[in-house]
Amino acid sequence: MNRIPFTSSGLEKIKSELNNLKKSERPNIIQAIAVAREHGDLKENAEYHAAKDRQSFIEGRITELEDVTSRAEVIDLSKLSGETVTFGTKVKIVDEENNQETDYQIVGPYEANLDVGLISIASPIAKALIGKEVGTSVTVSAPGGTKHYEILSIEIISI
Protein backbone atom coordinates (compact mmCIF):
# COMPACT_ATOMS: atom_id res chain seq x y z
CA MET A 1 0.00 0.00 0.00
CA ASN A 2 1.55 3.28 -1.13
CA ARG A 3 1.62 6.05 1.45
CA ILE A 4 0.42 9.51 0.41
CA PRO A 5 2.43 12.43 1.83
CA PHE A 6 0.54 15.29 3.48
CA THR A 7 1.24 18.36 5.53
CA SER A 8 -0.79 18.31 8.74
CA SER A 9 -3.09 21.12 7.55
CA GLY A 10 -3.56 19.44 4.17
CA LEU A 11 -4.74 16.23 5.80
CA GLU A 12 -7.12 18.17 8.05
CA LYS A 13 -8.71 19.78 4.96
CA ILE A 14 -9.26 16.34 3.40
CA LYS A 15 -10.75 14.99 6.62
CA SER A 16 -13.02 18.03 6.86
CA GLU A 17 -14.26 17.51 3.29
CA LEU A 18 -14.89 13.82 4.01
CA ASN A 19 -16.81 14.66 7.18
CA ASN A 20 -18.93 17.23 5.29
CA LEU A 21 -19.74 14.73 2.55
CA LYS A 22 -20.79 12.06 5.04
CA LYS A 23 -22.68 14.23 7.54
CA SER A 24 -24.23 16.87 5.28
CA GLU A 25 -24.06 16.17 1.55
CA ARG A 26 -25.04 12.48 1.71
CA PRO A 27 -28.20 13.05 3.82
CA ASN A 28 -29.16 16.06 1.68
CA ILE A 29 -28.94 14.12 -1.57
CA ILE A 30 -30.91 11.20 -0.11
CA GLN A 31 -33.67 13.66 0.75
CA ALA A 32 -33.50 15.25 -2.72
CA ILE A 33 -33.91 11.80 -4.32
CA ALA A 34 -36.92 11.07 -2.12
CA VAL A 35 -38.55 14.38 -3.08
CA ALA A 36 -37.85 13.76 -6.78
CA ARG A 37 -39.42 10.29 -6.57
CA GLU A 38 -42.64 11.85 -5.32
CA HIS A 39 -42.96 13.73 -8.62
CA GLY A 40 -43.95 10.57 -10.46
CA ASP A 41 -42.54 8.81 -13.52
CA LEU A 42 -38.81 8.34 -12.92
CA LYS A 43 -37.95 7.76 -16.60
CA GLU A 44 -38.70 11.36 -17.52
CA ASN A 45 -37.87 12.98 -14.19
CA ALA A 46 -34.83 15.21 -14.76
CA GLU A 47 -34.71 16.23 -11.10
CA TYR A 48 -34.45 12.57 -10.06
CA HIS A 49 -31.70 11.81 -12.59
CA ALA A 50 -29.71 14.89 -11.56
CA ALA A 51 -29.99 13.89 -7.90
CA LYS A 52 -28.87 10.32 -8.68
CA ASP A 53 -25.88 11.67 -10.65
CA ARG A 54 -24.96 13.90 -7.71
CA GLN A 55 -25.32 10.94 -5.34
CA SER A 56 -22.98 8.89 -7.53
CA PHE A 57 -20.40 11.69 -7.45
CA ILE A 58 -20.67 12.08 -3.66
CA GLU A 59 -20.34 8.35 -3.01
CA GLY A 60 -17.35 8.13 -5.35
CA ARG A 61 -15.66 11.07 -3.64
CA ILE A 62 -16.31 9.55 -0.20
CA THR A 63 -14.72 6.28 -1.32
CA GLU A 64 -11.71 8.12 -2.74
CA LEU A 65 -11.19 10.25 0.38
CA GLU A 66 -11.55 7.26 2.72
CA ASP A 67 -8.82 5.51 0.73
CA VAL A 68 -6.60 8.61 0.76
CA THR A 69 -6.95 9.19 4.50
CA SER A 70 -6.23 5.53 5.24
CA ARG A 71 -2.94 5.82 3.32
CA ALA A 72 -2.02 9.34 4.50
CA GLU A 73 1.39 9.99 6.00
CA VAL A 74 1.86 13.37 7.68
CA ILE A 75 5.39 14.65 7.15
CA ASP A 76 6.79 16.50 10.16
CA LEU A 77 8.13 19.70 8.61
CA SER A 78 9.96 20.66 11.82
CA LYS A 79 12.47 17.88 11.18
CA LEU A 80 13.54 19.25 7.79
CA SER A 81 16.89 21.03 7.47
CA GLY A 82 15.96 23.45 4.71
CA GLU A 83 19.34 23.01 3.03
CA THR A 84 17.88 21.18 0.05
CA VAL A 85 14.48 21.18 -1.61
CA THR A 86 12.26 18.50 -0.08
CA PHE A 87 8.59 17.82 0.54
CA GLY A 88 7.14 20.76 2.46
CA THR A 89 9.79 23.32 1.61
CA LYS A 90 8.99 26.65 0.00
CA VAL A 91 11.32 27.38 -2.85
CA LYS A 92 11.85 30.61 -4.77
CA ILE A 93 13.04 30.07 -8.33
CA VAL A 94 13.82 32.35 -11.23
CA ASP A 95 13.20 31.53 -14.87
CA GLU A 96 16.64 31.89 -16.46
CA GLU A 97 15.14 33.03 -19.78
CA ASN A 98 12.87 35.87 -18.63
CA ASN A 99 14.02 36.49 -15.02
CA GLN A 100 10.51 35.92 -13.66
CA GLU A 101 10.58 34.83 -10.01
CA THR A 102 8.07 32.33 -8.63
CA ASP A 103 7.48 30.86 -5.17
CA TYR A 104 6.27 27.28 -4.76
CA GLN A 105 5.70 25.04 -1.79
CA ILE A 106 6.01 21.34 -2.49
CA VAL A 107 3.09 19.38 -1.06
CA GLY A 108 1.23 16.11 -1.58
CA PRO A 109 -0.89 15.49 -4.67
CA TYR A 110 -4.19 16.07 -2.83
CA GLU A 111 -3.03 19.45 -1.47
CA ALA A 112 -1.72 20.94 -4.72
CA ASN A 113 -3.24 24.26 -5.75
CA LEU A 114 -1.22 26.19 -8.30
CA ASP A 115 -3.30 29.34 -7.71
CA VAL A 116 -1.73 29.67 -4.24
CA GLY A 117 1.70 28.28 -5.14
CA LEU A 118 1.24 24.73 -3.85
CA ILE A 119 2.64 22.18 -6.28
CA SER A 120 2.47 18.41 -6.12
CA ILE A 121 5.58 16.47 -5.29
CA ALA A 122 4.72 14.43 -8.40
CA SER A 123 4.81 17.46 -10.76
CA PRO A 124 7.67 17.79 -13.26
CA ILE A 125 8.98 20.98 -11.63
CA ALA A 126 8.96 19.49 -8.11
CA LYS A 127 10.70 16.35 -9.35
CA ALA A 128 13.44 18.51 -10.91
CA LEU A 129 13.86 20.60 -7.73
CA ILE A 130 13.90 17.80 -5.10
CA GLY A 131 17.34 17.34 -3.53
CA LYS A 132 18.82 20.52 -5.03
CA GLU A 133 20.44 23.44 -3.11
CA VAL A 134 20.28 27.24 -3.39
CA GLY A 135 22.18 28.45 -6.46
CA THR A 136 21.59 25.27 -8.42
CA SER A 137 20.23 25.46 -11.96
CA VAL A 138 17.64 22.88 -12.93
CA THR A 139 16.11 21.87 -16.22
CA VAL A 140 12.42 21.02 -16.23
CA SER A 141 10.94 18.98 -19.04
CA ALA A 142 7.23 19.68 -19.14
CA PRO A 143 4.50 19.30 -21.75
CA GLY A 144 4.95 23.00 -22.66
CA GLY A 145 8.65 22.53 -23.38
CA THR A 146 11.95 22.65 -21.55
CA LYS A 147 12.49 25.41 -18.97
CA HIS A 148 15.59 26.38 -17.01
CA TYR A 149 15.36 27.70 -13.45
CA GLU A 150 17.78 28.74 -10.74
CA ILE A 151 16.94 28.14 -7.08
CA LEU A 152 17.11 31.46 -5.20
CA SER A 153 15.99 30.38 -1.73
CA ILE A 154 14.64 27.46 0.28
CA GLU A 155 12.66 27.75 3.49
CA ILE A 156 10.48 25.56 5.64
CA ILE A 157 6.98 26.90 6.20
CA SER A 158 4.35 25.16 8.23
CA ILE A 159 0.97 25.17 6.49
C-alpha positions as CSV (number, residue, x, y, z in Angstrom):
1,M,0.0,0.0,0.0
2,N,1.5,3.3,-1.1
3,R,1.6,6.1,1.5
4,I,0.4,9.5,0.4
5,P,2.4,12.4,1.8
6,F,0.5,15.3,3.5
7,T,1.2,18.4,5.5
8,S,-0.8,18.3,8.7
9,S,-3.1,21.1,7.6
10,G,-3.6,19.4,4.2
11,L,-4.7,16.2,5.8
12,E,-7.1,18.2,8.1
13,K,-8.7,19.8,5.0
14,I,-9.3,16.3,3.4
15,K,-10.7,15.0,6.6
16,S,-13.0,18.0,6.9
17,E,-14.3,17.5,3.3
18,L,-14.9,13.8,4.0
19,N,-16.8,14.7,7.2
20,N,-18.9,17.2,5.3
21,L,-19.7,14.7,2.5
22,K,-20.8,12.1,5.0
23,K,-22.7,14.2,7.5
24,S,-24.2,16.9,5.3
25,E,-24.1,16.2,1.6
26,R,-25.0,12.5,1.7
27,P,-28.2,13.1,3.8
28,N,-29.2,16.1,1.7
29,I,-28.9,14.1,-1.6
30,I,-30.9,11.2,-0.1
31,Q,-33.7,13.7,0.8
32,A,-33.5,15.2,-2.7
33,I,-33.9,11.8,-4.3
34,A,-36.9,11.1,-2.1
35,V,-38.5,14.4,-3.1
36,A,-37.8,13.8,-6.8
37,R,-39.4,10.3,-6.6
38,E,-42.6,11.9,-5.3
39,H,-43.0,13.7,-8.6
40,G,-44.0,10.6,-10.5
41,D,-42.5,8.8,-13.5
42,L,-38.8,8.3,-12.9
43,K,-37.9,7.8,-16.6
44,E,-38.7,11.4,-17.5
45,N,-37.9,13.0,-14.2
46,A,-34.8,15.2,-14.8
47,E,-34.7,16.2,-11.1
48,Y,-34.5,12.6,-10.1
49,H,-31.7,11.8,-12.6
50,A,-29.7,14.9,-11.6
51,A,-30.0,13.9,-7.9
52,K,-28.9,10.3,-8.7
53,D,-25.9,11.7,-10.6
54,R,-25.0,13.9,-7.7
55,Q,-25.3,10.9,-5.3
56,S,-23.0,8.9,-7.5
57,F,-20.4,11.7,-7.4
58,I,-20.7,12.1,-3.7
59,E,-20.3,8.3,-3.0
60,G,-17.3,8.1,-5.4
61,R,-15.7,11.1,-3.6
62,I,-16.3,9.6,-0.2
63,T,-14.7,6.3,-1.3
64,E,-11.7,8.1,-2.7
65,L,-11.2,10.2,0.4
66,E,-11.6,7.3,2.7
67,D,-8.8,5.5,0.7
68,V,-6.6,8.6,0.8
69,T,-7.0,9.2,4.5
70,S,-6.2,5.5,5.2
71,R,-2.9,5.8,3.3
72,A,-2.0,9.3,4.5
73,E,1.4,10.0,6.0
74,V,1.9,13.4,7.7
75,I,5.4,14.6,7.2
76,D,6.8,16.5,10.2
77,L,8.1,19.7,8.6
78,S,10.0,20.7,11.8
79,K,12.5,17.9,11.2
80,L,13.5,19.3,7.8
81,S,16.9,21.0,7.5
82,G,16.0,23.5,4.7
83,E,19.3,23.0,3.0
84,T,17.9,21.2,0.0
85,V,14.5,21.2,-1.6
86,T,12.3,18.5,-0.1
87,F,8.6,17.8,0.5
88,G,7.1,20.8,2.5
89,T,9.8,23.3,1.6
90,K,9.0,26.6,0.0
91,V,11.3,27.4,-2.9
92,K,11.9,30.6,-4.8
93,I,13.0,30.1,-8.3
94,V,13.8,32.4,-11.2
95,D,13.2,31.5,-14.9
96,E,16.6,31.9,-16.5
97,E,15.1,33.0,-19.8
98,N,12.9,35.9,-18.6
99,N,14.0,36.5,-15.0
100,Q,10.5,35.9,-13.7
101,E,10.6,34.8,-10.0
102,T,8.1,32.3,-8.6
103,D,7.5,30.9,-5.2
104,Y,6.3,27.3,-4.8
105,Q,5.7,25.0,-1.8
106,I,6.0,21.3,-2.5
107,V,3.1,19.4,-1.1
108,G,1.2,16.1,-1.6
109,P,-0.9,15.5,-4.7
110,Y,-4.2,16.1,-2.8
111,E,-3.0,19.5,-1.5
112,A,-1.7,20.9,-4.7
113,N,-3.2,24.3,-5.8
114,L,-1.2,26.2,-8.3
115,D,-3.3,29.3,-7.7
116,V,-1.7,29.7,-4.2
117,G,1.7,28.3,-5.1
118,L,1.2,24.7,-3.8
119,I,2.6,22.2,-6.3
120,S,2.5,18.4,-6.1
121,I,5.6,16.5,-5.3
122,A,4.7,14.4,-8.4
123,S,4.8,17.5,-10.8
124,P,7.7,17.8,-13.3
125,I,9.0,21.0,-11.6
126,A,9.0,19.5,-8.1
127,K,10.7,16.4,-9.4
128,A,13.4,18.5,-10.9
129,L,13.9,20.6,-7.7
130,I,13.9,17.8,-5.1
131,G,17.3,17.3,-3.5
132,K,18.8,20.5,-5.0
133,E,20.4,23.4,-3.1
134,V,20.3,27.2,-3.4
135,G,22.2,28.5,-6.5
136,T,21.6,25.3,-8.4
137,S,20.2,25.5,-12.0
138,V,17.6,22.9,-12.9
139,T,16.1,21.9,-16.2
140,V,12.4,21.0,-16.2
141,S,10.9,19.0,-19.0
142,A,7.2,19.7,-19.1
143,P,4.5,19.3,-21.8
144,G,5.0,23.0,-22.7
145,G,8.6,22.5,-23.4
146,T,11.9,22.6,-21.6
147,K,12.5,25.4,-19.0
148,H,15.6,26.4,-17.0
149,Y,15.4,27.7,-13.5
150,E,17.8,28.7,-10.7
151,I,16.9,28.1,-7.1
152,L,17.1,31.5,-5.2
153,S,16.0,30.4,-1.7
154,I,14.6,27.5,0.3
155,E,12.7,27.7,3.5
156,I,10.5,25.6,5.6
157,I,7.0,26.9,6.2
158,S,4.3,25.2,8.2
159,I,1.0,25.2,6.5
